[in-house]
Amino acid sequence: MVALRFLIENRNTVCFTFLVALVLSLYLLVYLFSHTPRPPYPEELRYTAIDESGVEITRALPNVGEAQKMDDDEEIILSVVIPSYNETGRILLMLTDAINFLKEKYGSKWEIVIVDDGSTDNTTQYCLKICREEFKLDYRQFRIIKFSQNRGKGGAVRQGFLHIRGKYGLFADADGASNFSDVAKLIEAVQTCEVSSRGVEAVKPVVAIGSRAHMVNTEAVIKRSMIRNCLMYGFHTLVFIFGIRTIKDTQCGFKLFNKPAILKIFPYLHTEGWIFDVEILILAIRKRIQIKEIPISWHEVDGSKMALAIDSIKMARDLVIIRMAYLLGIYRDDRKC
């Protein structure tokens, strides 16, 4: 009776104490599950490539914030970052499609940066071999960053974008599921939005993302397994609930950024797992960066490295953690990771 009387008489204090305890518990839980990018090892700050005489070389990576040009003083228009993990069975078709388009469209004003995310199938050596023998490219257009330890797709994309030289940066999946020529649509969309009324020196940050939303009722999606489609719809529902409501396809592995957008997003990216695409878009929205969603061609390709059930659960968990971490101030969009 004494305890009950105390609770009644001090109900406001008790409620306040309970609320504080609940918020502190939530903060601690989110903090424990939050992510911090692994700092790169010294060897991961160098790239491997082929020189003009066909010899393998390693050199220090450039930084994205620095002005970078080709040896002949040409500006690099497009940098393509390809996160790769055990991709010797799929990457040749993707590279062939990409390089044929890049040569025709941009001459020599492009580069490909493959980020080997700790592969165990000699992805790096395979890519160097085809670079030398198939494509006859050297370090000016074809570079490989090799991770000593697996970090995850988000970690590979982040590291690649922090060390590209192009005016625009695209990340594209190694499976070649998207038609590479669709990058022209993304660049056009960015260019129509990036010019500021204040003049050419004030280029606005813009992001263009490839979208498969228009294909929901096509055979490419319908023929997927029921489990895969259920997980897809469930994930889209979670993304909508947690605040990304204007973008229909957050997970397409074909996204383009101009240099101002790269500098405002990638140094602040925490997540290194599969859900990194969502954090990229959350950062863009928080920083009022314009996002254009562009329909692209896409087809299913076998050989995904994603463990469907386990990784889907992890993505759902990480989505909640990302959103709560920004709400609670654990993640900051004004503090580099």
Secondary structure, 3 states (H helix, E strand, C coil): CHHHHHHHHCHHHHHHHHHHHHHHHHHHHHHHHCCCCCCCCHHHHEEEEECCCCCEEEEECCCCCCCCECCCCCECCEEEEEEECCCCCCHHHHHHHHHHHHHHHHCCCEEEEEEECCCCCCHHHHHHHHHHHHHCCCCCCEEEEECCCCCCHHHHHHHHHCCCCCCEEEEECCCCCECHHHHHHHHHHHHHHHCECCECCCCCCEEEEEECHHHCCCHHHHCCCHHHHHHHHHHHHHHHHCCCCCCCCCCCCEEEEEHHHHHHHHHHCCCCCCCHHHHHHHHHHHCCCEEEEEECCECCCCCCCCCHHHHHHHHHHHHHHHHHHHHCCCCCCCCCC
